[in-house]
Amino acid sequence: MQINILQRGEEDKAKGLAVVIDVFRAFTTSCYVYNNGVKKIITVGEIELAYDLKQKNKDYILMGERNGYIQPGFDYGNSPSVIKDVDFTGKTVILTTSRGTQGIMSVLNIADEIITGSFVNVDAIINYIKYRNPEYVSLVCTGVANELSPDEDTACAVYIKNGLLNKVNDFSKIKQHLKEQGYTDMFFDPDIKSHPEGDLQSCLDLNKFNFVLRVKKENDLLCLEKVI
């Protein structure tokens, strides 16, 4: 099994089974939504398509952000701590975000299979990949490449790679590193309403869920399906 960690801008190198990673916050939020009974999550790249789907399906829930902020007409933003207790039983959610859903679109036609990546289900991801045993694994980080601050998506990618190679991960050190040196200040700034402090804990709640979210085509749309 060949495992490659790809930074933003390197998506064209993806092949095999691609794990599109967005820890802060799209694919953490998606796991909470599925845990709360949602019927379907439709992932959308273009915000215009998201609005169009909502217009045609009034009962759909529109969720996501641009540049971190909830957009006009959206039912929810991209905050896992805000929706973690919301009952989505039987609902369909439209999700569009600045990085996570864009990452899916960027590898759509070049990867053999796409799943999402986050810390809240990271061991399930590792076990799923081992079960599938692909020749190539592409760990696609959706954070900004070459950030001066350590990137949480890269940390998650390294965690997955270590797990696949049966190397030990020390998540306590990862959490400390991200909190002290990572890009987490927005979660502690009271003036940044889009990123409540509870989101950080929600995103770093290691292995809270035991399922994987896999991308599948359904008619002309892309959906996330829950795989246990």
N, C-alpha and C positions, 0 to 999 in steps of 0.2 A: 504494500500500500504506500503510494507516494503522497505526501501531505505537504501542501503549499499554503503559506499565509500570504494573502494578497491585500494590499492597502488600497484605499480609495484611489481610483485612476488606473488600477491594474486589473479591473474586472474582465478585460478582454483576454486575460490569461487563464481564466477559470475553465475547468473541465472536470469531467467525472461528476461526483457528488459534491455539490456546492452548499456550504453552510453560510447563509447571509446573516451576519452578526450585527445586531443593533441592541446593545445592552441598555443605553440611555436614549430611547425608551420603548421604541415601537414593538419589539418582539418580546419584551417583558410584559408590556400592556396586553399584547395578544394572548399570552398565556393566562393572564388573570381573566380576560374576557371569556376564554374557552372554559376555564374552571367554573365560571358563573353561568354556564348553561347555554351559551350562544349556539344557535343552529349553524351559522355560517359566517365567516369573515371573508369579504371580498377585498382583495388588495388592489389598489389603484395608484398609478404613477401620477397621472395628470389630474390636477384639482378640478378642472372643468368636467372631466368624466365623473368624478365623485359627485359634483353638484347635479349633473344630469341624471345619474342613477337615483339620487335622493328625490329629485323632482318627479321621476317616473314611478317611484316606489315610496310613497309617503311614510309607510310603516318601517322602512329601513332606518337604522341608526347611523348617522354620519359622525365619524370620529377621526381625529388626527390633528395635524398642525402644519404650519409653515414657519420656518425659523424659530421653532419652539412654541409658537403661539397658536391657540385655538383660533379658527377662522370664522367669519360671519356665517351664520346659518348652521354651524356645526353643533351637534348635540353634546359632544364631549371633546376634550382635547386629547393629549397623548400622555395622560398622567395615570400610572397604575394605582397610586394611592387614592385617587379620587374615585376610580371605578371598581376598586377591589371588593366592595360590598354591594355593588349594583347587580340586581337580578336580570340577566340577559336571556333567560330561558325562552327558547323558541324564536329568538330574534335573529335578524340578519344585520350584520355590521359592515359598513363600508369604511375601510381604513386607508388613509393616504397621509404620508409623512414626508419630511424633507430628505431623509436618508434611508430608512429601512425599506420602505416600499420601492424607492428608487433603485436600491441595491438589487431587489428581486428582478426588476425590469432589465437591469444591466447585464444579467447573466442568463436571461430567459432562453435565449436561442443558442446558447453555447454549452450549457451544463446539461448533463444527462438527467439529473434529479436535483431539486432544490428543497432544502429545509431551512428553517430559521434558527438563529442562535442567540442565546442569552444565558445568564448565570442561573436563572430560576429553574431551568430544566436541563442543565449542562450534562449531568451524568446520563440522563435519558438520551441525549444527543450522542454521547460517546458510545453507549450501548447499541444504539440504532445503527451507527456507522459500522461498528464491529460486526453486527449481524448482517448488514448489507455487503460488507467486505468489498468495496469498490477498488478498482485499480488506482484511481486518482481521487483525492479529496482536496477541495479548494475551500479554504477558510477565508471568506470575503469580509473584510472589515469595512463598515460603512462610515466610520469616523473620518475626520479630515486627516489625510496622509501627512506625515512629517510634522505633527503638532509638537510644539515645545513641551507641552504637558503630556504625560503618559496617557495613552488612549485605552479606555475601558474595553473597547472592542478587540484591540490587540491582546490585552490581558486575557480575555475570554478565548481568543483563538489559541493562544499558547496553552491555556488550561486544557482545551480540547485535544490539541496535539499531544501534550504530555499524557493525557488519559489514553489516547489511542496507542501510544508507545509504552504504556504501562509504567509511566514515571509518576512519582508522587507529586501532588500539588499541595501547596500550603495556602489555603484560601484566606486565612487570617492575615498573612503578610500581603496578599493581593489587596484586601480591603483596606488595610492600613496605608499601603502605598497609594491607592487611588484617592483616599480621603486626604492624605497629606500632600501629595504631589500631582494628583490627577486633575482632570477638568470637572471638579465637583462644586466649585464656589457658588454656582447659580442656585444650588439647592439650599444654601444657607443665607441667601440675600433676600431679605423681606420685600425688597422692591421688585424682585423678579417673581411675579405672581404665577407665571407659567410653569415654574419648577418648584412645587412645594417640597419641603424637607423630607416628608414621608416618602417621596418618590425614590430617594437614594436607598433607603432601607428596603423598599419593595424590590428595587432592581438588584440588590445584593443579598437577597434572601435565597441562599444557595440551595438548589435542588428542592424548592418548594413543590414542584410539580414533577410528575413521572411520565409525561407524554411529550411527544415531538409534534411540531407543526410542519406539515409538508405542503408544498405548493402543488396544486393541481389545476388543470384547465377545465373549465366548465362552460361550455358554449364559447362565447368570445371573452369570457372573464377569467381572472385568476383568483383562486380561493385558497385559503389555508384549511387543511383538513387535519384533524387530531388523530395521531397514530400512537398507540400504546404498545 
